[in-house]
Structures are given as C-alpha cells and as structure tokens.
Amino acid sequence: PQVMSTIDMAMCLSSGHQNHASELRLLATQSLAQFVRILMSYQAKTVGENLSTIVVALYPVLTIQDQGAPSGSHSDIDKFTELAVKEAVALMEWLVSGKAGRLLVPFFQDIPFLPPSPQLDQVRSTLKSNGVDFDNLLVLTEMTNTENQHQTGGSTSRDSIGSSDVAVLGSRAQGALHRRLKLICTLVSHESVSVRKVVYRHLCDLLRANRALFQRLIENEE
C-alpha cells in the first residue's frame, strides 16, 4: 500500500508541477516496474491480487500522448515523457508474457479497461489469445447494430442469424456492458486526479458508443 500510495502521489503531483512533471512520471513508472518485477519473483499471488491497482496506476502515463504535451514543456521533459511511456508499455508487455503472463491471466479479468493506445496492441493481442478481450467497445457496438439490423429487417442479419441468436447476442452484450460499468465505478472516486480523468473519458466513450444498449440495460434493471 505504501509503494502504490507513493506512485499515485507522484502521478498527481505531475499535473500540478509542470517543470518536473515528466521526470516525476518517469521515476514513478520505473519504481513501479522494478517493484513489481521483484515482487513477482517472490509473491506472484500478491501481484495478481493487486494487478488492477498496478495497471490503473499506469493509466496517466499510458494516455499522456492522447492528452498532448503540457504547454511550455521543453525537449528534455518530452524525452522523460517518452521514456516513461516506453517503461509503462514494457511493464505491461512483461505482465502478459512468459511465466508472469500465464500466472496473471485470470487476474486481468478484473482490470476495468485498457487505454486505447496503439502501443498496447501487443498486450491486447496476447491477452486476447488467452481469452481476455479488452476490445469490446467495438464488439458491443457491432452486436447492438446486428440486433438492430435484424429488428428492422436488414438483409444481412435476416439471412445469417435467427431471433434466438439475436436474443443471445443482446443478452451477452448487456452482461458485458454491465460488468464493465461495475468495474469502472470502482475507480470514479480514485485518489489520483489523473486516473479519474482517464476513467471519466473512457466512461464517456463507452456510453457514447453504446447508447441504445445502455438504455436497454436501464430498462431491464427497472
């Protein structure tokens, strides 16, 4: 807890101290990576049980390129930012590969989401091959569209799936969205402002991409 608290504090300070923002991110990311690797050698179960906390702590770094460089930043700060991102991506790739990956796969089911950074494509691909798919924003949308096509008499769905299949798709999509929302809700009060920003951005994208499905989920809850 003390280590993660320090990491989160460094991420929070980075947004309010622009002169040292990138340096703090880099130091925090390097410290977390080294700590996790050491802990994995002795207490792999502890890493698994805290995997969600570890990955969430990396959100501000993994999304920094989407947010753009801070105004007035210098080339040396940009270099620190680039190194921090590489360190974070390397840690994520290490967590899903080899012996560590085999041990931690079950725990990745509890990760709320992965930022949509192209640099995490290899991570997503490895997890998907092990049965953990984080690309379900698009999947949910496609499932909903398939169902809507069927209901409106679209030729594609009419020829390829029946009403029972549509019901299964709709139910599965609602279940997936419900699980995702429950996981995200655990982070809306996260102590790190940077993490909260990433979470709210993802939540907006999720609901925007699945408006009809979200409305149906609410109606079924009632």
LONUGU-945126 format. One record per residue (C-alpha): chain; x, y, z; residue in three letters; residue number from 1. Coordinates in Angstrom, 1 decimal. Each point is the difference from the previous one (the first is absolute). Example, Ala and Ser with C-alpha at 12.3 -4.5 7.8 and 13.67 -1.06 7.14 Angstrom:
// LONUGU-945126
   timar       px       py       pz   vexza   dokol
       A     12.3     -4.5      7.8     ALA       1
       A      1.4      3.4     -0.7     SER       2
//
This chain:
// LONUGU-945126
   timar       px       py       pz   vexza   dokol
       A      0.0      0.0      0.0     PRO       1
       A      2.8      2.5      0.8     GLN       2
       A      1.7     -0.6     -3.3     VAL       3
       A     -3.2      0.4     -2.0     MET       4
       A     -0.9      3.1      2.0     SER       5
       A      3.3      1.6     -0.8     THR       6
       A     -0.4     -0.9     -3.7     ILE       7
       A     -3.5      1.6     -0.1     ASP       8
       A      1.3      3.1      1.8     MET       9
       A      2.7      0.4     -2.6     ALA      10
       A     -2.6     -0.3     -2.8     MET      11
       A     -2.1      2.6      1.7     CYS      12
       A      2.8      2.4      0.6     LEU      13
       A      1.0     -0.2     -3.7     SER      14
       A     -3.1      1.8     -1.0     SER      15
       A      0.6      2.9      2.3     GLY      16
       A      3.8      0.5     -0.3     HIS      17
       A      0.6      0.3     -3.8     GLN      18
       A      3.7      0.7      0.4     ASN      19
       A      0.6     -3.5      1.3     HIS      20
       A     -3.1     -1.8     -1.3     ALA      21
       A      1.7     -2.3     -2.4     SER      22
       A      2.9     -0.8      2.4     GLU      23
       A     -2.5     -1.0      2.7     LEU      24
       A     -1.9     -2.2     -2.4     ARG      25
       A      3.2     -1.7     -1.1     LEU      26
       A      1.3     -0.6      3.5     LEU      27
       A     -3.4     -1.3      1.2     ALA      28
       A     -0.4     -2.3     -3.0     THR      29
       A      3.6     -1.4      0.4     GLN      30
       A     -0.5     -0.5      3.7     SER      31
       A     -3.3     -1.8     -0.5     LEU      32
       A      1.5     -2.3     -2.8     ALA      33
       A      2.9     -0.9      2.2     GLN      34
       A     -2.2     -0.7      3.0     PHE      35
       A     -2.4     -2.2     -1.9     VAL      36
       A      2.8     -2.0     -1.6     ARG      37
       A      1.6     -0.6      3.4     ILE      38
       A     -3.3     -0.9      1.7     LEU      39
       A     -0.9     -2.3     -2.8     MET      40
       A      3.1     -2.1      0.7     SER      41
       A     -1.1     -0.7      3.6     TYR      42
       A     -3.7      0.7      0.3     GLN      43
       A     -1.7     -0.5     -3.4     ALA      44
       A     -3.4     -0.4      1.7     LYS      45
       A      0.4      3.5      1.6     THR      46
       A      0.7      1.5     -3.4     VAL      47
       A     -3.1     -1.7     -1.4     GLY      48
       A     -2.3      1.2      2.8     GLU      49
       A      1.3      3.5     -0.5     ASN      50
       A      0.2     -0.1     -3.8     LEU      51
       A     -2.9      2.4     -0.5     SER      52
       A      1.6      2.6      2.3     THR      53
       A      3.3     -0.4     -1.8     ILE      54
       A     -1.5      0.4     -3.5     VAL      55
       A     -2.3      2.9      1.0     VAL      56
       A      3.0      1.8      1.4     ALA      57
       A      1.5      0.0     -3.5     LEU      58
       A     -3.1      1.6     -1.6     TYR      59
       A      1.4      3.6      0.1     PRO      60
       A      3.2     -1.1     -1.7     VAL      61
       A     -1.6     -2.2     -2.6     LEU      62
       A     -2.4      2.8     -1.0     THR      63
       A      2.4      2.9      0.1     ILE      64
       A      0.4      0.1     -3.8     GLN      65
       A     -3.7      0.3     -0.4     ASP      66
       A     -0.1      3.0      2.3     GLN      67
       A      2.8      1.8     -1.8     GLY      68
       A      3.1      1.6      1.4     ALA      69
       A     -0.4      2.6      2.7     PRO      70
       A      0.4      3.6     -1.1     SER      71
       A      3.5      1.4      0.5     GLY      72
       A      1.6     -3.4      0.1     SER      73
       A      3.6     -0.4     -1.0     HIS      74
       A      1.7     -2.7     -2.1     SER      75
       A      1.6     -1.6      3.1     ASP      76
       A     -3.4     -0.3      1.6     ILE      77
       A     -1.4     -1.5     -3.2     ASP      78
       A      2.8     -2.5      0.1     LYS      79
       A     -0.9     -1.0      3.5     PHE      80
       A     -3.6     -0.5     -1.0     THR      81
       A      1.0     -2.2     -2.9     GLU      82
       A      2.1     -2.1      2.2     LEU      83
       A     -2.8     -0.3      2.6     ALA      84
       A     -2.4     -1.2     -2.7     VAL      85
       A      2.5     -2.6     -1.2     LYS      86
       A      0.6     -1.2      3.5     GLU      87
       A     -3.7     -0.3      0.6     ALA      88
       A     -0.6     -1.9     -3.2     VAL      89
       A      2.9     -2.3      0.7     ALA      90
       A     -1.4     -0.8      3.4     LEU      91
       A     -3.4     -0.8     -1.4     MET      92
       A      1.6     -2.3     -2.7     GLU      93
       A      2.0     -1.7      2.7     TRP      94
       A     -3.1     -0.6      2.2     LEU      95
       A     -1.9     -1.8     -2.9     VAL      96
       A      2.9     -2.1     -1.3     SER      97
       A      2.0     -3.0      1.0     GLY      98
       A     -0.3     -1.5      3.5     LYS      99
       A     -1.4      3.2      1.4     ALA     100
       A     -2.7      0.2     -2.6     GLY     101
       A     -1.1     -3.6      0.6     ARG     102
       A     -0.3      0.6      3.7     LEU     103
       A     -1.8      3.4     -0.3     LEU     104
       A     -2.5     -0.7     -2.8     VAL     105
       A     -2.9     -0.7      2.4     PRO     106
       A      0.6      3.2      1.8     PHE     107
       A     -0.2      2.1     -3.2     PHE     108
       A     -3.8     -0.8      0.0     GLN     109
       A     -0.3      2.6      2.8     ASP     110
       A      1.7      2.9     -1.9     ILE     111
       A     -2.6      2.7     -0.7     PRO     112
       A      1.4      0.7     -3.5     PHE     113
       A      3.2      0.6     -2.0     LEU     114
       A      0.6      3.5     -1.5     PRO     115
       A     -0.4     -0.1     -3.8     PRO     116
       A      3.7      0.8     -0.7     SER     117
       A      1.4     -1.7     -3.1     PRO     118
       A      3.1     -0.8      2.1     GLN     119
       A     -2.1     -2.5      2.0     LEU     120
       A     -1.0     -2.0     -3.1     ASP     121
       A      2.4     -2.8      0.8     GLN     122
       A     -1.4     -0.1      3.6     VAL     123
       A     -3.5     -0.3     -1.3     ARG     124
       A      0.9     -2.6     -2.5     SER     125
       A      1.8     -2.1      2.6     THR     126
       A     -2.9      0.3      2.4     LEU     127
       A     -2.6     -0.8     -2.7     LYS     128
       A      1.9     -3.2     -0.9     SER     129
       A     -0.4     -1.0      3.7     ASN     130
       A     -3.7      0.8      0.1     GLY     131
       A      0.0      3.6      1.3     VAL     132
       A     -1.4      2.5     -2.5     ASP     133
       A      0.2      3.7      0.8     PHE     134
       A     -1.2      1.1     -3.5     ASP     135
       A     -3.6     -0.4      0.8     ASN     136
       A     -1.1      3.6     -0.5     LEU     137
       A     -0.1     -0.8     -3.7     LEU     138
       A     -1.2     -3.5      0.6     VAL     139
       A     -3.0      1.3      2.1     LEU     140
       A     -0.8      2.5     -2.6     THR     141
       A      0.1     -2.5     -2.8     GLU     142
       A     -2.2     -2.4      2.0     MET     143
       A     -2.6      2.7      0.6     THR     144
       A      0.1      1.0     -3.7     ASN     145
       A     -0.5     -3.6     -1.0     THR     146
       A     -3.1     -0.2      2.2     GLU     147
       A     -1.4      3.3     -1.3     ASN     148
       A      0.5     -1.2     -3.5     GLN     149
       A     -1.9     -3.1      0.7     HIS     150
       A     -2.9      1.9      1.6     GLN     151
       A     -0.3      2.3     -2.9     THR     152
       A      0.1     -2.8     -2.5     GLY     153
       A      3.6      0.6     -1.3     GLY     154
       A      0.9     -2.7     -2.5     SER     155
       A      3.4     -0.8      1.6     THR     156
       A     -1.4     -1.0      3.4     SER     157
       A     -3.1     -1.6     -1.5     ARG     158
       A      2.0     -2.3     -2.1     ASP     159
       A      2.7     -0.9      2.5     SER     160
       A     -1.6     -0.1      3.5     ILE     161
       A     -3.3     -0.9      1.5     GLY     162
       A     -2.0      1.8      2.8     SER     163
       A      1.3     -2.4      2.7     SER     164
       A      3.6      0.9     -1.1     ASP     165
       A     -0.8      3.7      0.2     VAL     166
       A     -1.4     -0.4      3.5     ALA     167
       A      3.2     -1.8      1.1     VAL     168
       A      2.2      2.8     -1.6     LEU     169
       A     -2.1      2.7      1.7     GLY     170
       A      0.1     -1.8      3.4     SER     171
       A      3.8     -0.6     -0.3     ARG     172
       A      0.6      3.6     -1.0     ALA     173
       A     -2.0      1.3      2.9     GLN     174
       A      1.8     -2.2      2.4     GLY     175
       A      3.4      1.1     -1.3     ALA     176
       A     -1.0      3.7      0.3     LEU     177
       A     -1.3     -0.5      3.5     HIS     178
       A      3.2     -1.7      1.1     ARG     179
       A      2.1      2.7     -1.6     ARG     180
       A     -2.0      2.8      1.7     LEU     181
       A      0.3     -1.7      3.4     LYS     182
       A      3.8     -0.1     -0.3     LEU     183
       A      0.2      3.6     -1.2     ILE     184
       A     -2.2      1.2      2.9     CYS     185
       A      2.7     -1.3      2.4     THR     186
       A      2.4      2.7     -1.4     LEU     187
       A     -2.2      3.1     -0.2     VAL     188
       A      1.1      1.0      3.5     SER     189
       A      3.7     -0.9     -0.5     HIS     190
       A      2.3      2.2      2.1     GLU     191
       A      2.0      0.9     -3.1     SER     192
       A     -1.4      2.8     -2.1     VAL     193
       A      1.8     -1.2     -3.1     SER     194
       A     -1.5     -3.5      0.4     VAL     195
       A     -3.5      1.5      0.4     ARG     196
       A      0.4      2.0     -3.1     LYS     197
       A      0.9     -3.1     -2.0     VAL     198
       A     -2.9     -1.9      1.5     VAL     199
       A     -2.6      2.6     -0.8     TYR     200
       A      1.3      0.4     -3.5     ARG     201
       A     -0.3     -3.8     -0.5     HIS     202
       A     -3.5      0.0      1.6     LEU     203
       A     -1.2      2.7     -2.4     CYS     204
       A      1.4     -1.9     -3.0     ASP     205
       A     -1.6     -3.2      1.2     LEU     206
       A     -3.5      1.5      0.5     LEU     207
       A      0.3      2.0     -3.2     ARG     208
       A      0.8     -3.2     -2.0     ALA     209
       A     -2.8     -2.0      1.6     ASN     210
       A     -2.9      2.4      0.6     ARG     211
       A     -2.7     -2.4     -1.1     ALA     212
       A      1.5     -2.9      1.9     LEU     213
       A      0.3      2.2      3.2     PHE     214
       A     -3.6      1.1     -0.3     GLN     215
       A     -1.1     -3.6     -0.3     ARG     216
       A      2.1     -1.0      3.0     LEU     217
       A     -1.7      2.7      2.1     ILE     218
       A     -3.5     -1.1     -1.2     GLU     219
       A      0.8     -3.6      1.0     ASN     220
       A      1.3      1.1      3.4     GLU     221
       A     -3.4      1.7      0.6     GLU     222
//
